[in-house]
Amino acid sequence: MQLGELEIQIINDGTLWLDGGAMFGVVPRPLWEKRMAPDDRNRIRLAMNCLLVRTGGKLILLETGAGDKWDSKLRGIYGFSEKNRLPDQLLAAGVRPEQIDMVINTHLHFDHCGWNTRVVDGKARPMFPNARYIVQAGEMAHARHPSERDQASYLSDNFLPLEGTHQWHLIEGDIEIVPGIRLIRLPGHTMNMQGVLLSGEGKTVIFPADLIPTRAHVPLPWIMGYDLYPMTTLQTKKKWISEIVRNKWMIVFGHDVDTPAAYLRERNGVVEVEPAGIC
């Protein structure tokens, strides 16, 4: 996709499997399984979609997937795909890790920042040695001291090693980080999760992260059980889905395997998903 000076490419870190009930919260299984069929362990297959952006001679990576710092037990639980992961896809795009200038993490759950680091000589070290890593300051504060409810989602080896290399750039609130790329707080899943607006030549793409992780989560009540503040998620969804529909933005879903990008159209009071043709 070309948006003015921004060249945007959707890549991913492969797939993982998460519990369908947790992914759809209060929505009963007879409803959600019609949209996303579970396996025999009640898990649904999800992508870990990322964006590679070229602009002004810089390379920016949005999200870094789940990484590879996993033992065999957790690999079995989450069912990570073994081939064509994020490093392979970057190389296929002609990009080496040292060429990345900026990494944006929407939040610090393990499936969004796993390749921030990799293990070298038994220690987690920066995967992208020349990059600034950007996240909301409030998200970092929570990641360092999570609650009992969500501590399993935060793996310190994904973010603490970057403090020692002084690569973190912590922000507060909405901010344009480079021309055409704006970070926006999207509270609900976590209090300080952020999404990204990418704009150019009168067109806009929004990456709302886990506010709307798949096309099945577009209906307002379809909110993940993982969300720490579900009623806040509801209010945030109302605001931004209205903006997406009204402004005819393209949306990129962070976890949708089959429909990574789409438009949202309102017809007879119902918001429908129209898959986007990407060029």
FENSULUR-V540219 format. One record per backbone hydrogen bond with DSSP energy under -1.0 kcal/mol. CO is the residue of the C=O (numbers start at 1). NH is the residue of the N-H. If there is no record, write none. Layout:
co->[CO,CO]
nh->[NH,NH]
This chain:
co->[1,3,6,7,9,11,14,15,16,18,19,20,22,24,28,28,29,32,32,39,42,43,44,46,48,50,51,52,53,54,55,58,59,59,60,61,62,64,65,68,71,72,73,74,75,78,85,86,87,88,89,90,91,96,97,101,102,103,104,106,109,112,113,116,118,120,123,125,128,132,133,134,135,136,137,138,139,140,147,150,151,153,155,156,156,160,162,163,167,169,171,175,178,180,181,181,182,183,184,188,189,190,193,195,196,197,198,200,203,204,205,206,207,208,213,214,215,219,221,224,229,230,231,232,233,234,235,236,237,238,239,240,241,242,243,244,250,251,254,255,260,261,262,263,265,267,270,272,274]
nh->[8,6,3,54,52,50,48,81,46,44,23,24,225,27,31,32,33,35,36,42,20,39,18,16,13,11,62,9,60,7,58,55,101,102,53,104,51,115,114,70,75,76,77,78,79,17,89,90,91,92,93,95,94,99,100,132,61,134,63,194,112,64,116,127,125,123,120,118,131,103,169,105,171,140,141,142,143,144,151,153,154,110,158,159,160,163,167,166,133,135,137,183,181,199,177,178,197,175,195,229,228,188,186,184,207,182,205,203,200,250,198,252,196,211,255,217,218,222,223,227,233,234,235,236,237,238,239,240,241,242,243,244,245,246,247,249,206,262,49,47,253,276,251,274,272,270,267,265,263]
